[in-house]
Amino acid sequence: MKAALLAGRRSELAPVVPPFTWTPADLGSTLLMWNEARDLSLSDGDPVGSWSGHGGKPAFTQATAGNKPTFRVVGGKAEVNFDGADDFMDCASTLALKHVLALVKYNGASFATYSGIICGTLVNAAAFFLLGEVSTTKMYDSGVTATYHKDGTSFAQANMQAPMNTYGVVSMSKVTALPDGPRLGLAPGGARNWNGGIRAIIGCDTQLSAGDRANAETYLGLLV
């Protein structure tokens, strides 16, 4: 009788969910970029002159004091915060990115101009990953055909909702690789600085499968 009761109780319990152990390293050689703010050994309010890549991936740097973003600890979580005025960081390596995912938050109430998260450095470069078109809250990529997701939900370019005042995982992939850069926090053309935080960002040289994209989104989402 006791064994039967125990068996009945077990059947009512929620199934055991194994821990999520996937990391971007599981993407193998397609992974070109992997930066996490929690890797930085800085204090809240410190300027960020170098953001080393995780697992030996390339770093983003900024030598000019006035253009350095700020390391922040918000709710116990680290972020690299760009002021929307003149902060940006460059990567010494040219990375042929075709898929980028980022855990980001916009600081403002609305977009005053194009706000660049990650993009090329040339004035006429095809912008890879912009967040916020003038007077709207949509994704924009200089007309390059792309696929967008926010928190795992697919959106058309015209309808892509930005993660305005809360952190969200944003994904964008396209057929044509980024031609130069990448640069964090500033879109081509000048005066298009990102006003917000970046907790983590990863990039690959191919468009990820639905399964890999879902794993990457889950991984980044756990950093919220």
N, C-alpha and C positions, 0 to 999 in steps of 0.2 A: 504493500500500500504506500509506504513512504517513498519507495523508488518511483512509483507511478506519479505521485504528487510532485516530486522533484522534476521529473521529465516534463510534466505539464507546465511547471513554472518556467523551465528553460525555454520552452517553445514560445512563451510570451515575451521573453527578453529580446531586446534589439540585437541584430547580428553584430558580431565583432568586426569593426572596420580596421584593416591594417593601416599602419602609419604611412603617410605619404613620404616616400624616400627619393622621388625623382628630383634631379637638379639639372640646370642647364648643361652641365658637363656631359649628360647623357645624349646630348645632340651631336657629340663627336666633332669631327673636323668642320662641319658646317657652321659651328659657333665661332664668330669672329670677335664679338664684343660682349663683355659681361662686367658691369660695374654695379656695386652695391654700396650705399652710403654707410652701412654698418661696418664695413671693412676699414673705414678711416679712423685713425687714432688721434682724434681731435676733441676739443671741448666745445660746448655750445657757444656759438658766436664767433668761432675762429674762422678766418678766411681760408678758402680751399684753393691752394695753388697747384695741387696735383691730386688726381683721383685715380689711383692705381686700379688696373683691371684685375678682376678676380681670376684665380687660376692661371696667372701669367698672361692674361689678355692685355692689349694695349691700354695705356693710361691716357686720360684727358688732363691737360695742363693749362695754366694761365699764369704768366709771369708778371703782368701789370697789376699792381695792387688794387687800383680802382675798378678793375674788371673782374676781380675774383668773386665767385659766389660765396655764400656763407654756410658753414656747417651748423645745422640746427638739430636739437633733440626735442621732438614734439610728441607728447604722450608716451615717452619712453622709447620712441623710435627715431632713428637717425635719418636725416635727409640733407641733400645739397640744395640750398635755396637760392634761386636767381631773382634779382631785385626788379626785373622788368625795365631797367634803365640802361645799364651798360655791362652787365655780367655775361660772360660766356667762356667756354673752354674748348680748346681744339685738341684733336688727336693727331699725333705725329705720323700715324700710319694711315694710308688710304685704304679704306675698307669697302669692298664691293657689296654693300648691304642690299638685300632684297626683302628682308623681313625684320621688323623691329617691334619689340614689346617693351612697354615702360609702365612703371607704377608712379603716377604723377598726380599733382593737385595744383589747380590754378588759384592764385591768391586774390585776384580781383573779383568784382561783382559782374563785370562784363568785359569783353575784349575791346580795347581801343584801337588795335591794329593787329596785323598778323603776328602771332606769337610763336617763335620757333623753339621746339623741343630739341629735335635733332635733324640736321639737314646738311647740305653741301656748303662749301665756303666761297664758291665763285658767285659773282653778282647774278649771273644768268643761269646758275646751276638749277637743275630740276630739284626742287625742295623735296626731301624724303618724308619728313614727318613734322608737319606743322599742326599746331592745335589752336584753333580760333581764327576765323576769318572776320574781317571788319564787320561790326554790328551784328554778328551772328554767333552761334556756338557750334559750328560745324568743323569737321576735319577738312583740310585742304592740302593739296599736294602738287600744285602747279600743273594740273591737267593730266598728270600721269595716271593711267588706269591702275586702280588699286583696290584692295579688299580691306575693309575696316571692321574692327570689333571693339566693343567696350564691355568689360566684364563678361566676355564670352558671347555677347549678343552681336550679330552681324548688322551692319548699317550701310546704307548707300551713302556716298559722299555728301549729298545734299542734306541728309538727315542725321549725320553722325553727331551725337550729343557729347559735348566735352565734359570731362569730370571736373566740374567747376570748383566747388568749395570743399569737396571731399575727395579722398584718394580713390583712384580707379585704375584698373589695368587696361591700357589702350594698346591695341595691336594694329599694325598696318603692314601689308605685303604688296609687292608689285613685281612685274616681270622685268623691268629695266632696273639695273643696279644703280645705286648712288654713284655718280661720276667722280666725286671728289669728297674730301673731308674724311670723317664726319666732324661736325661742330655741334656742341651742346649749348642751348640757350639763346641762339641768335639765328634768325632766318636771313637768307640773302637779301640784299637791298638796303640793309642798315635800319636802325631804329625799330627793329622788330624783335625785341628781346622777350624772352620767356619770363613771366612773372609768377613764380611758383616753385614748388618743391619737386625733386626727383629722388625717390628712395632707391630705385634700381632700374636698370635698363639693360636689355640684351639684344643682340643683333646677329643675323645669320646671312650667309651668302646664297640662300635658296629660300623659296617660299615653303614654309613648314606645312606638313600634313595636318589634317584636322586634329589627329591624336596628339602630335607634338605641340601644336598650338595650345590645345586644352591643358596639357601638362605644364607648359610654360606659364599660362594664365593662372593655374592653380598655385604654382610655386610663388609667383609674384604676389598673388592675393594673400598668401600666408604672411607676407611681410607688412600687411596693413596694420 
